[in-house]
Amino acid sequence: MEKKTFVTKDQLDAITAQYPTPFHLYDERGIRENARALKAAFAWNVGYKEFFAVKATPTPAILNILREEGCGTDCSSLTELMLSDRCGFTGPEMMFSSNNTPPEEFELAAKLGATINLDDFTHIDFLRDTVGYIPETISCRFNPGGTFTLGESEEGFQVMDNPGEAKYGFTRAQMTDGFRKLKEMGAKHFGIHAFLASNTISNEYYPALARILFQTAVELKEETGCHIAFINLSGGIGIPYRPEQQKNDIAVIGEGVRKAYEEILVPAGMGDVAICTELGRFMLGPYGCLVTKAIHEKHTYKEYVGVDACAANLMRPAMYGAYHHITVMGKEDAPCDHMYDVTGSLCENNDKFAVDRMLPKIDKGDTLVIHDTGAHGFAMGYQYNGKLRSAELLLREDGSVKLIRRAETPEDYFATMLFD
Ligand SMILES: *Cc1c(COP(=O)(O)O)cnc(C)c1O
């Protein structure tokens, strides 16, 4: 089964004639259409807003597109807050969801007016001592503990995670105590957040998470009398990395959340609660790819194709054994009758984009598209082995291409080194 690339061979030949590989390429049309579909799926909720998880793709041109589509940002660090600020996001268009938070990050978040999402009970006093006050609007991250499972498929559970082992969030009892304490310290409007599972390809995950959070919100309101202003369903909606996987249907997901909202929140007199999402992968993953060229072939105990990208450009296969589909441009319809390991050049044997992958015969000079690198791709890049981060390019809706981040040069590599 073949996954389609969002760029044609002719377009890519023209691009690689101008920009040397490797680079990440993003699809503006796909990003905008997907962002609009998400917005439409939650249009039933008056206060709905997506806060894009900046860590997935911290690139100004991408953040600007999402801002034009009505998104805010979700920041997890000092520099992500600075980046959002520089891209023109203001005040409550920014969510700050961090953990083990250094004081200067709370200081900047408060100064910019970002909505602060506390990760721990002890951060209540820490925030007050750091910035001098508790903001009127504040959010707390809930960790229900135990294990979270959803549905059963032939390969086992569709979604399974282990919140009890996760370092994030307040316990259920701490949520009640935390809301009471924050209220006494001056908070007026409260948010509830939870992040349970990553990369779920199930339309049931978000509605199931919503039910847990909505029920918790009703209880917290009864216990503490606090005004629950918003519920943040966080990230975790996945994408089909493998060609045989089914895409999530965001309209079905939005409808599932609406049903839970009307069954749980509306009867409790909480029909004014705004829904927030903090999606990263779903917003960008499929709309980026890593473009690389085959530069070597090696025949030893296995058949290897060496490409000019490496794990420093895309860490997920090396780090998690993650599957990323590969298309050999111009050979989309050729039989996949050769088995290859597709490797980078790091001195690490896990630097392989694919292991034992059936592909068409690859020749030196072929252009390979590694799919679904738009989120947690470039962003996880690093400089091990003295490798440099690649450029990022944007394929615009009119078919033209724009450089949105230049490739690093050796000067960038040496910039922080002190030679005397
Ligand atoms: C990483 C992260 C996200 C985004 O997760 P995706 O799986 O990319 O949707 C959202 N919220 C928080 C707090 C995160 O840490």
The ligand as an SDF file (V2000), in Angstrom:
LIG
                    3D

 15 15  0  0  0  0  0  0  0  0999 V2000
    3.6770   17.2230   23.8670 C   0  0  0  0  0  0  0  0  0  0  0  0
    2.4860   17.8760   24.4520 C   0  0  0  0  0  0  0  0  0  0  0  0
    1.3560   18.1470   23.6640 C   0  0  0  0  0  0  0  0  0  0  0  0
    1.2550   17.7430   22.2250 C   0  0  0  0  0  0  0  0  0  0  0  0
    1.2110   16.3650   22.0740 O   0  0  0  0  0  0  0  0  0  0  0  0
    0.8940   15.6810   20.6640 P   0  0  0  0  0  0  0  0  0  0  0  0
    1.0050   14.2250   20.9460 O   0  0  0  0  0  0  0  0  0  0  0  0
    1.9010   16.1840   19.7110 O   0  0  0  0  0  0  0  0  0  0  0  0
   -0.5000   16.0910   20.2940 O   0  0  0  0  0  0  0  0  0  0  0  0
    0.3060   18.8120   24.2650 C   0  0  0  0  0  0  0  0  0  0  0  0
    0.3380   19.1840   25.5700 N   0  0  0  0  0  0  0  0  0  0  0  0
    1.4070   18.9380   26.3580 C   0  0  0  0  0  0  0  0  0  0  0  0
    1.3920   19.3920   27.7700 C   0  0  0  0  0  0  0  0  0  0  0  0
    2.5090   18.2790   25.8230 C   0  0  0  0  0  0  0  0  0  0  0  0
    3.5550   18.0170   26.6140 O   0  0  0  0  0  0  0  0  0  0  0  0
  1  2  1  0
  2  3  1  0
  2 14  2  0
  3  4  1  0
  3 10  2  0
  4  5  1  0
  5  6  1  0
  6  7  2  0
  6  8  1  0
  6  9  1  0
 10 11  1  0
 11 12  2  0
 12 13  1  0
 12 14  1  0
 14 15  1  0
M  END
$$$$
